[in-house]
Structures are given as C-alpha cells and as structure tokens.
Amino acid sequence: MAKLNAAAEKQIREICSRYTDEKTPLMMILSDIQNEYGYIPLEVQEVVSQETGISVAEIYGVVTFYSFFSLTPKGKYVIGCCLGTACYVKGGQQVIDKFSEILNIKPGETTEDGMFTLDALRCIGACGIAPAVSISGTVYPKMSVGDVPKVIEEYRKKEGAA
C-alpha cells in the first residue's frame, strides 16, 4: 500500500467509523471521501477495505462504475459538456472540442495548473436548453463554440481576483 500521511489516514478511518451501524455503508463512505478530497485513489480504497472488511476489488468496482467518483484529482472547475442526443444534435461535440482545444486537454483530463477538468457527459437533463454545459454546478444553456473562450476567461478572471 502506498503511504498516506497520518492525518489523512486518520480522517479516512473516522469517515468509515461514522457508518459502522449501516448495513451497506460503502456508498456513503466513498461519497464523504470524494467530497473531502475530490478523488479516491487506491491507497484510500485499501484503508476503507481494512475498516469495512469490503474487498478492495469491490470498492474499486464501485469507484470505477459511478461517474461521480474519481480515481484522480479533478480541477477546481469541472466542465461537463453534455453529449446526450439533444445536445449532440445541436452542436455539443463542437463545444467540447473547443474546450479541449483551448484548454489543451482531452475529455477526462485536467489542466496542468489544476484549474479545469473536462468531462463528456451523456445527459444532464437539460435537453430544452441544448447544448448545455455544467461548470461546477452552474449550467450554461445553448452554448456555442463562440461562447467557449468567454466562459473560460470568466473563470480565469475569478482566479485572478482571488
């Protein structure tokens, strides 16, 4: 097992202990860890396995099955471009391609500065405002390729002001 620092390992064990009375605690434990750290690497899964008795293979299967869990760190701003049918037909692929071009990353990757992660999503339930993009919870309706540079600049300016 790769070595976690003592404080992180202690916190993960504390998260696990919150759910000792639950019949099926895994999703709650993983959700809390994801919310706390932003991702769930293998060494964390091993600690969860020790604490719960659930095999690392089962934990890994859950982490990789559900798209809201991640094995790698995400950027500060997660850009989710919908590629569901309505969004795709209205130019969603071109929108994600433009984000990819400007940020110099592919879907599923994070920029070197850790600011942006680009994700391709199947459907975000915003078909009436297609193509839709979600950035860390904010939905941008009817995105066009021309809107992409302005949106990226908006987030970069937020960082400059921070």
C-alpha positions in Angstrom: 0.0 0.0 0.0 1.3 3.5 -0.9 1.7 5.6 2.2 -0.9 8.2 3.1 0.1 10.8 5.6 -1.0 10.0 9.1 -3.6 12.8 9.3 -5.3 11.7 6.0 -5.4 8.1 7.1 -6.9 9.1 10.4 -9.6 11.2 8.8 -10.5 8.3 6.4 -10.8 5.9 9.3 -13.0 8.5 11.1 -15.2 8.8 8.0 -15.6 5.0 7.9 -16.4 4.9 11.6 -19.4 7.2 11.0 -21.2 4.4 9.3 -20.4 1.3 11.4 -24.2 0.8 12.2 -25.2 0.9 8.5 -25.9 -2.3 6.7 -24.5 -1.0 3.4 -22.1 1.8 4.2 -19.8 1.8 1.2 -21.6 4.5 -1.0 -21.8 6.9 2.0 -18.2 6.4 2.9 -17.0 6.9 -0.6 -19.2 9.9 -1.1 -17.8 11.6 2.1 -14.2 10.8 1.0 -14.9 12.1 -2.5 -16.4 15.3 -1.1 -13.4 15.8 1.3 -10.5 15.0 -1.1 -12.0 15.3 -4.6 -10.9 11.7 -5.5 -10.5 8.2 -4.2 -7.1 6.7 -5.0 -6.2 3.1 -4.5 -4.3 3.7 -1.2 -7.5 5.2 0.2 -9.6 2.3 -1.0 -7.2 0.0 0.9 -7.8 1.8 4.1 -11.6 1.7 3.5 -11.2 -2.1 2.9 -9.4 -2.5 6.2 -12.0 -0.6 8.1 -15.1 -2.2 6.5 -14.0 -5.7 5.6 -15.2 -5.0 2.0 -12.6 -6.2 -0.6 -10.5 -3.7 -2.5 -11.8 -5.2 -5.7 -15.4 -4.5 -4.7 -14.6 -0.9 -3.6 -12.6 -0.3 -6.9 -15.6 -1.7 -8.8 -17.9 0.8 -7.2 -15.5 3.7 -7.6 -15.0 3.0 -11.3 -18.7 2.2 -12.0 -20.1 5.5 -10.8 -19.1 8.6 -12.8 -19.3 10.9 -9.8 -16.3 9.1 -8.1 -12.8 9.7 -9.4 -9.5 7.9 -9.1 -7.6 11.0 -9.9 -7.8 14.6 -8.7 -10.2 16.9 -10.5 -9.6 20.5 -11.4 -11.0 23.3 -9.3 -13.7 23.8 -12.0 -15.2 20.7 -13.6 -16.5 21.4 -17.1 -19.2 18.9 -18.0 -20.2 19.0 -21.6 -23.4 17.2 -22.4 -23.3 14.9 -25.3 -26.7 13.4 -24.9 -28.8 13.2 -28.1 -30.4 16.7 -27.9 -27.1 18.4 -27.1 -25.1 16.4 -29.6 -27.5 17.2 -32.4 -27.3 20.9 -31.5 -23.5 21.1 -31.6 -22.4 19.6 -28.2 -19.5 17.8 -29.8 -18.2 21.0 -31.4 -18.5 22.8 -28.0 -16.5 20.1 -26.1 -13.9 20.1 -29.0 -13.5 23.9 -28.5 -13.0 23.5 -24.7 -10.5 20.7 -25.4 -8.6 22.9 -28.0 -8.4 26.0 -25.8 -7.5 24.1 -22.6 -5.2 21.7 -24.4 -6.7 18.7 -22.7 -8.9 15.8 -23.7 -12.2 14.8 -22.0 -11.3 13.1 -18.7 -8.1 15.2 -18.3 -7.2 18.1 -16.0 -5.1 21.1 -17.0 -1.6 21.2 -15.7 -2.4 24.1 -13.4 -5.2 22.1 -11.8 -7.8 24.7 -12.7 -10.0 22.8 -15.1 -11.2 19.2 -15.7 -13.1 18.5 -18.9 -15.7 15.8 -18.8 -18.0 14.4 -21.5 -21.4 13.7 -20.0 -24.2 11.6 -21.5 -27.2 13.6 -20.4 -27.6 16.2 -17.8 -31.4 16.5 -18.2 -31.2 19.9 -19.8 -32.5 18.9 -23.3 -34.6 22.0 -23.7 -31.6 24.3 -23.5 -29.2 22.2 -25.6 -26.4 22.2 -26.0 -25.8 22.5 -22.2 -22.6 22.7 -20.3 -22.3 22.4 -16.5 -19.3 24.0 -14.7 -19.0 23.1 -11.1 -22.8 23.2 -10.7 -23.6 26.2 -12.9 -25.4 25.3 -16.1 -24.7 27.3 -19.2 -27.6 26.9 -21.7 -27.5 26.9 -25.5 -23.7 27.0 -25.6 -22.0 27.8 -28.9 -18.4 27.3 -29.9 -18.1 31.1 -29.8 -19.2 31.2 -26.2 -16.4 28.9 -25.0 -13.5 31.4 -24.9 -15.6 33.9 -22.9 -16.6 31.2 -20.4 -13.0 30.1 -19.8 -11.9 33.7 -19.5 -14.7 34.3 -16.9 -13.2 31.6 -14.7 -9.7 32.6 -15.2 -10.6 36.2 -14.1 -12.2 34.7 -11.0 -8.9 33.2 -10.1 -7.0 36.4 -10.8 -9.3 38.3 -8.4 -8.9 35.6 -5.7 
